[in-house]
Amino acid sequence: MWNPKIQIQNIIGSPRTRLSTEVEFTSQREAYIIETRRIKGTFSEHLELHNFPFDVQDLSVLITTELTDNQVNLLEDEKELSRVNPRGFLDAQEWALRDHVEATQDVNLSHEIFATKKKYPTLTFTFIAFRRPGFFIWNIIFVMALISSLSMTTFAIPFSGTEHRLQMTATLVLTGVAFKFTASQSLPKIPYLTYLDTHILGCMIILSGACVWHAVISLISPTSLALTLDRAAFGVLVTCLFLFHLLFGLVVYCKLRLKKTYYDKAEKLYHEKAEAMYPEVYTQKFRRKPLFNKNKRNKRIATGPI
């Protein structure tokens, strides 16, 4: 007699779907029609990569309907807990999946381009994935920091040997370009800089500054003034290198702390809701440890039978 015409809006292609319908009666003899769908497919998601490789991604399933908000209202089930199974996550080596799910109601206005001015309700279920940045820290950021610090060793060559200084510095710059190309292979073509891009470009600017200085000092006659200027340039470049990495580390740490605090609060509310729904099976011992803990080993704890 009536069907809500539920659709998954952000699914790609033709997924495999298995649908079943049953009637459920409450203790007050109220009847509810339960429609269950098992869907296997690929879902699209817009990734925000400004903080790459220290980014946190919201992975969503967007549910909508062909009916307007006057005909149907989409609400999260208050008797069942929305959940995700982190143990079934295939990319656990690159991502850390949080086990809480957030539901958000909204209205889809995209149909206004056809001058219908109708509103279509949507319900978005979102779970969180933290990228594990260890690979990029040790293989790109740390190595790039070492390469940029090696540019300071060129000042050990007397400034009269300009060609040797320039040769070493140019080699380091080309090495930085190779690392930038390697980092670009890990990202889609995006029109903005990520944290990884910022770090690599910052190191290359310091390398370029050293290279330019070695060219400038060759124009000055080798006197005591030139030696003083060369030592001053060395001090300035070392200070810039230290301050750049210090500022970069502080910005990354503060960003991660803010995100950790926000998602820890959301996860706490989710666990409180789970305990209220399942007081007998969802207890303190079934809770998973936070993603950022003081333990050195990253242990994964089962979330219990729910």
QUIURHU-V505180 format. One record per pair of residues at least 24 apart in sequence whose C-alpha atoms are under 7 Angstrom apart, sorted by the first residue. I is the first residue (numbers start at 0). J is the second residue. If there is no record, write none. Layout:
BEGIN
i: <I	I>
j: <J	J>
END
This chain:
BEGIN
i: <3	3	3	4	4	5	5	5	6	6	6	7	7	7	8	8	8	9	9	9	9	10	10	10	10	11	11	11	14	14	14	15	15	48	49	49	49	50	50	51	51	51	52	52	52	52	52	53	53	54	54	55	55	55	56	56	56	57	57	57	57	58	58	58	59	59	59	59	60	60	60	61	61	61	61	62	62	62	63	63	63	64	64	66	67	67	67	67	68	68	68	72	73	73	73	75	80	93	93	94	94	94	94	95	95	95	95	96	96	96	97	97	97	99	99	99	100	100	100	101	101	139	143	143	144	146	147	147	147	150	150	151	154	158	159	159	161	161	164	165	165	168	168	169	172	172	175	205	205>
j: <64	66	71	64	65	62	63	64	62	63	64	61	62	63	61	62	63	42	43	60	61	40	41	42	43	41	42	43	38	39	40	39	40	193	192	193	194	193	194	193	194	195	130	132	135	194	195	130	132	129	130	128	129	130	127	128	129	125	126	127	128	125	126	127	123	124	125	126	123	124	125	121	122	123	124	121	122	123	120	121	122	119	120	119	117	118	119	120	118	119	120	120	120	121	122	102	273	130	131	128	129	130	131	128	129	130	131	127	128	129	126	127	128	126	266	269	124	125	126	125	126	178	175	199	202	171	202	205	206	206	209	233	233	216	217	221	213	217	213	210	213	206	210	210	203	206	203	236	240>
END
